[in-house]
Structure formats: structure tokens, C-alpha cells
Amino acid sequence: MRGMEGGGKKVGKRRRISPSRRHALARRDGLAWRLWGRCGPMWVYQCPVCGNLIRTGTATGGHVVPLGEGGGDEDGNLRIECLHCNAAENITRLLRGSSDAHLRIEGAERRHRERLLGERGRPQVFSNVPVYWKGRLISFTSRRRASLFIRDGLAESRPEGGIHFLKTPSNTETAPTDPIENRCVRCGARKGLCRFRFFPLWHPRGRTARPSLFSRPVCAVCLETFEIAYAVEITRAAKGTILAWEAERMRMQEVKAVALEAWSRRRSGSPLPEELCRDFQQVFELNPLEIPVQNLRRLSLMAGCDLRRTEQAAFAAVGHTLMDSNLDFPELFRRIAAGAYTLAPADLPRLDFSRYTGKGRNS
């Protein structure tokens, strides 16, 4: 796309900055942190313009010297920016000297917010169907779960609304009897909602927590704040466990890579380098030239299974470490929703993995 900037000067074609290149720029400038989020390892960036923390999906590549002023797409002229700062710089440059530049910036931010709320999440998260047992209101549930209760013969519909259990509920844990309103707990938005759980799914309490007791609606715009804040607190509380798991994961990845390369070279008839043979003998105490090809494949499959088991054990270890550290997830959620939680980039727990290439799980 070509346009006009600053007095009618032609602007060259803008190229999309790939996620891997943005990640390399963030690490080059020291603006990337590897944290452990609700869904596992994740990278968090810091915008150099406004200083806010952003996730990898909302980072953009900005030009230090604009294309219209002679800048190029080389790495020395690129940096990561958040969407708002990138759009604000472009609008300010286009409307240089205009009095309505700030209005255009506010409009662009509002349209971006509306687009996110319209595209992501569901319009309703909690349908708030009342559940009764022995004539008393015991909880609220969603319409889908209520229909499953009726289909399985565990409950029946009440004429005045809600469902009534026919059998003793399997979960007798007390729950709030106030309906949960379908609006974001932080900003009050009614669109783009998703159900945010207080406890991560891999946390020991996340598997048994009742949805109406430990989850609330959060919009797509505020979801980033919750995800980053959770990642910061989880990493602070379980830093030692995460570092130990990361070292073990790297070791298992090397084992899998050695087994896969040896098998693929033997299958295609390619020669095996001396370094590969030495690494294979050191890991498996076997000579890869004397093993049948099918046995090499079995070794590579076993290495992949061991890597998956290592990752599952890591999630369990981090979860138990968080329980021992008494990290109160419901209280953390309330602080973020009330605006009492502040993210200070200088206090972030930095996990320095120099051997990590950034090609893994980015969320």
C-alpha cells in the first residue's frame, strides 16, 4: 500500500514484520521477559514509547525513521511498539500541525477497541440459570449445563424458571446465590467477553473449582492486563521450580533432536556426521550406525513421549509450588479488577534463558 506523508512525499510499500523478527527486536533491546502464564510459558514485551507491558500478539513493528522520511526496513531502523503508540505516531506524522490530531488518535483507539470486542469472546458468558435443591436456591449455572442436567435425568425445569435437582448434587460446596452479570469486571464492557478462571487449569484447585465460584467475565481488551499480571505473580512465586524445569526441558529437547536426526539420516541414506554419532553415543550409549532403522524410530518416539511427560510434570510441580507459597488467586483477581494492581517493568522477574531461541510457545 502506498500513501502520502509530510508534504506529498511518496511512501514505499510497507512490509509486514514477522513475529519471529519482532521477537528478535525485543530481545535485542532488552524489552522481552519470559514468564510463566496461566497457560504455560509466555513472552511479555515492553513498549519503548509508553512503557506499558504487552503480549506478543499485540506487539507491532515500528520505524524509528519513517519510510516517508528516508527510513528503511533494516533491523537498525525497527523497534517493537504497542498498537496504540504505532497508530498515534502515524496519525501525528500525517496531521503534523493540525489541531484535531488528538481526536483522530482517540478515534483510532476507540475503533480498535470496538473491533477487538466485536471479534473476540462471546456475547454471554454466564447465563445465570438458578439451580434449586429441596426448595432452596443453591447456585447459578449456564443454560448449556442446565440442558445437560435435564438431558441426563439429574434435574427438571421449573415453571417459574430455573431447574430443580432430582438427585443429590455431587458437589455440595457452597456457592454464591447472586447472579453474575454479563459485563467485564474491570471496565464494564458487555461485548467480547470470555470466562476468566481465578485458578489456571493446570493448578490443583483449577480442576475442582466450581465455575460460578471461581470465574468471572473479562472482556478481550482487559484480558491482556489479567494475563500479564498473573504471569508476573506466578513467576515470582515459582521462579526456582520454573528454572529447574526449563533446564530439564532443554535437555529432553536435545535428546529428541539427536534421535530424530539420526533416524532421518539413516532412513534417507545420508552420512552421519561424527559430532552426531558422538552425541548419540553419549546420550543413548549406543552406536547409531549399528542399530536398525526401526529401532532408531522407536528411540525418537520414546524421546518425544519423555519430553511430553516432562512438560506435564512441570505444570504439576509449578502448581504445587504455588499452593505452598500461598498465592491467593481470588484476591489477585479482585486487586486487578479494582485497579489496585500496578505492573512495574523494573520489578519483573527476569528468567534469562540464553539458549532459548524463541520458537517455542508464544502467547
Beta strands, then each sheet from edge to edge (+ up, - down):
strand 1: 4-5
strand 2: 9-10
strand 3: 32-37
strand 4: 40-46
strand 5: 53-55
strand 6: 59-63
strand 7: 78-82
strand 8: 129-133
strand 9: 136-141
strand 10: 155-157
strand 11: 163-165
strand 12: 193-197
strand 13: 215-219
sheet 1: 1+ 2-
sheet 2: 3+ 4- 5+
sheet 3: 6+ 7-
sheet 4: 9+ 8- 11- 10+
sheet 5: 12+ 13-
end
